[in-house]
Amino acid sequence: QVHLVESGGGLVQAGDSLRLSCTASGRTISRHAMGWFRQAPGKEREFVAGISWSGSDTYYTNSVKGRFTISRDNAKNTMYLQMNSLEPEDTADYYCAARGRQYAPAVVLSREYAYWGQGTQVAVSS
């Protein structure tokens, strides 16, 4: 079983930066693709960014391209989301997730991810 814990959320102003971390325990996630999702109040959970198990391939939703960077350190069993130029529209609970099958690709569909963290809140004021 994989246990994921997010950290790094907070309240910031528009234009500021935050770095979210997602640390796995229980067993290694070094062979599992991972992703970041977010859910704003009253909205459905949406894909933000994904990364392959090796870290060589990354994917972003259009609204965060050029502002967010996903990365991972498999030696530390940790994934990151560097968020720059934050906008009020980025306000949401952010969740990290891992694919259940080793070497499966990162995908945008949340139902394809087997493991989820509890979420960390990001609030961006204008």
C-alpha positions as CSV (number, residue, x, y, z in Angstrom):
1,Q,0.0,0.0,0.0
2,V,1.2,3.5,-0.8
3,H,0.5,6.4,1.5
4,L,0.8,9.9,0.0
5,V,1.1,13.1,2.0
6,E,1.0,16.6,0.4
7,S,2.5,19.7,2.0
8,G,3.4,23.3,1.0
9,G,0.0,24.8,0.5
10,G,-0.9,28.2,1.9
11,L,-2.4,31.7,1.4
12,V,-0.5,33.9,-1.0
13,Q,-1.1,36.9,-3.2
14,A,-1.5,36.9,-7.0
15,G,1.9,36.7,-8.6
16,D,3.5,34.8,-5.8
17,S,5.0,31.3,-5.9
18,L,4.5,28.1,-3.9
19,R,6.1,24.7,-4.0
20,L,3.9,21.7,-3.2
21,S,5.5,18.4,-2.2
22,C,4.1,14.9,-2.2
23,T,5.9,12.3,-0.2
24,A,5.2,8.6,-0.4
25,S,5.6,6.0,2.3
26,G,4.7,2.4,2.5
27,R,6.6,1.4,-0.6
28,T,8.5,3.1,-3.3
29,I,6.7,5.0,-6.1
30,S,9.8,5.2,-8.2
31,R,8.2,3.0,-10.9
32,H,4.8,4.7,-10.8
33,A,3.6,7.7,-12.8
34,M,2.1,10.4,-10.7
35,G,0.0,13.5,-11.0
36,W,-1.3,16.6,-9.4
37,F,-5.0,17.4,-9.4
38,R,-7.0,20.2,-7.9
39,Q,-10.6,20.8,-6.8
40,A,-12.0,24.3,-6.3
41,P,-15.2,24.9,-4.3
42,G,-18.2,23.8,-6.2
43,K,-16.2,22.4,-9.1
44,E,-15.1,18.9,-10.2
45,R,-11.6,17.7,-9.6
46,E,-9.3,18.5,-12.5
47,F,-6.0,17.3,-13.8
48,V,-3.2,19.8,-13.3
49,A,0.1,18.1,-14.2
50,G,1.5,14.6,-14.6
51,I,4.9,13.0,-14.7
52,S,6.1,9.6,-15.9
53,W,7.7,7.2,-13.5
54,S,11.2,8.2,-14.7
55,G,10.5,11.9,-14.7
56,S,11.4,12.2,-18.4
57,D,7.9,13.0,-19.5
58,T,5.7,15.7,-18.1
59,Y,2.2,16.9,-19.0
60,Y,0.2,20.0,-18.0
61,T,-3.3,21.4,-18.4
62,N,-3.3,24.4,-20.6
63,S,-4.1,26.9,-17.9
64,V,-0.9,26.2,-16.0
65,K,1.6,25.7,-18.8
66,G,4.5,28.0,-18.5
67,R,3.7,28.8,-14.8
68,F,3.8,25.4,-13.1
69,T,6.6,22.7,-13.2
70,I,6.1,19.2,-12.0
71,S,9.2,17.2,-11.0
72,R,10.1,14.2,-8.9
73,D,13.0,12.8,-6.9
74,N,12.7,9.1,-6.8
75,A,15.5,8.7,-4.3
76,K,13.4,10.7,-1.9
77,N,10.1,9.1,-2.9
78,T,8.8,12.6,-3.4
79,M,7.1,14.6,-6.2
80,Y,6.9,18.4,-6.5
81,L,4.8,21.1,-8.1
82,Q,6.5,24.4,-8.4
83,M,3.8,27.0,-8.9
84,N,4.8,30.5,-10.1
85,S,2.8,33.5,-11.1
86,L,-0.2,32.3,-9.1
87,E,-3.6,33.6,-10.0
88,P,-6.8,33.7,-8.0
89,E,-8.2,31.0,-10.4
90,D,-5.5,28.6,-9.0
91,T,-7.3,28.6,-5.6
92,A,-8.2,25.0,-4.8
93,D,-7.4,22.0,-2.8
94,Y,-4.4,20.2,-4.5
95,Y,-4.1,16.5,-4.4
96,C,-1.3,14.2,-5.5
97,A,-1.9,10.8,-6.9
98,A,0.0,7.7,-8.1
99,R,-0.9,5.1,-10.7
100,G,-1.4,1.7,-9.3
101,R,0.4,-0.2,-12.0
102,Q,4.1,0.1,-12.4
103,Y,5.3,1.8,-15.6
104,A,1.8,2.8,-16.6
105,P,1.8,6.3,-18.1
106,A,0.6,9.5,-16.5
107,V,-2.9,10.3,-17.7
108,V,-5.5,13.0,-17.1
109,L,-8.3,10.8,-15.8
110,S,-8.4,10.8,-12.0
111,R,-10.1,7.4,-11.9
112,E,-6.9,5.8,-13.4
113,Y,-5.0,6.7,-10.2
114,A,-5.0,4.2,-7.4
115,Y,-3.4,6.2,-4.6
116,W,-4.3,9.6,-3.3
117,G,-3.1,12.1,-0.7
118,Q,-5.4,14.0,1.6
119,G,-4.9,17.3,-0.1
120,T,-3.3,20.7,0.7
121,Q,-5.1,24.0,0.4
122,V,-3.9,26.7,-1.9
123,A,-5.5,30.1,-1.7
124,V,-4.5,33.0,-4.0
125,S,-5.8,36.5,-3.2
126,S,-6.1,39.2,-5.8
